[in-house]
């Protein structure tokens, strides 16, 4: 299984292995080589069958479920052992939270995301999901022209990124006013 992260326009993408998933997270440590760490909320669409060169009109045959997800995006420090390495990108290992509960795309009317650290809201995003199927089909169609997606892969589509960097404290991630994750950032 792999996780492909992309933006809404699918103009860029990154790969993450399944070892970047945080399971039963109690503590997230801020890496010493990162200058700033930001929260990124979005939808993770699960690929139901192998997909290569999929036409957008057939996307529903390949993706039928989604889940809200939280990833972390960091910018590396300017000086240090890894400062000249182009391999250190923005996405970090052990930095993807994808809940196991999957929701059918057709059953979704609207959604809201909220990320709070120590009670301060970093992300508040509310939107209707009338375009959720369109987002899934567009991402699948674009990415499947570049490489084959396998059964069980996830496509994470970024909806919003925090403007403020994460600080130490208690992080809470809400989806539709339901608390999904609550853990400490150290």
C-alpha positions, -999 to +999 in steps of 0.1 A: +000+000+000+011+035-007-002+069+000-001+095-028-005+131-015-016+158-038-033+192-039-068+199-052-056+208-087-033+177-088-004+198-100+021+181-078+022+149-058+044+130-033+046+093-024+044+081+012+048+045+022+024+029+047+051+032+074+043+069+075+009+061+091+007+070+128-013+043+146-027+049+181-007+081+184-002+095+218+028+117+211+042+134+180+077+146+184+089+177+164+120+166+145+151+187+153+159+192+116+126+209+109+122+246+111+084+246+111+057+219+110+022+226+096-010+206+098-027+196+065-063+184+064-080+166+035-097+136+022-080+102+018-097+082-010-091+044-010-085+028-044-108-003-046-091-020-077-060-016-098-062+017-117-042+027-148-052+055-173-087+059-158-112+082-175-128+106-150-163+093-160-154+058-147-138+070-114-167+056-093-157+021-104-123+026-087-130+048-057-162+044-036-151+054-001-132+082+017-121+092+051-109+125+066-072+126+071-045+147+087-009+150+075+021+171+086+042+192+063+075+205+074+102+229+062+138+219+069+163+241+087+187+261+066+218+250+083+226+215+095+236+181+084+205+178+060+203+213+048+219+207+014+200+174+007+173+177-019+160+143-007+146+159+025+113+172+012+083+186+029+065+154+040+080+136+069+080+099+078+055+089+105+033+119+097+000+107+082-032+101+102-058+082+082-086+067+103-098+032+096-135+043+093-144+047+056-175+066+044-193+061+011-188+091-011-225+093-022-237+095+014-219+127+022-237+161+022-212+185+039-181+184+060-161+204+084-125+201+095-110+217+126-075+214+141-067+229+175-035+231+195-038+240+231-073+253+224-062+276+195-078+269+162-053+265+134-076+252+107-114+257+104-128+246+071-164+240+061-177+230+027-204+211+009-194+178-006-213+181-038-180+180-055-164+152-035-170+127-063-155+152-088-124+157-066-119+119-063-124+113-101-101+141-111-073+130-088-076+094-098-077+102-135-047+125-134-025+103-112-034+070-130-020+084-162+014+087-146+015+054-127-006+024-117-025+026-084-030-007-066-059-020-046-057-005-011-036+026-021-048+059-007-050+092-025-047+121+000-061+153-015-051+184+005-080+207+014-064+232+037-030+238+053-025+257+086-011+291+082+005+290+116+032+264+125+025+238+150+037+243+185+041+220+215+009+211+232-022+191+229-035+187+193-072+179+185-084+169+150-122+172+145-143+161+115-179+171+114-176+182+151-165+147+161-131+143+177-110+119+157-075+124+172-062+139+204-025+137+211+005+156+225+031+174+203+065+175+220 
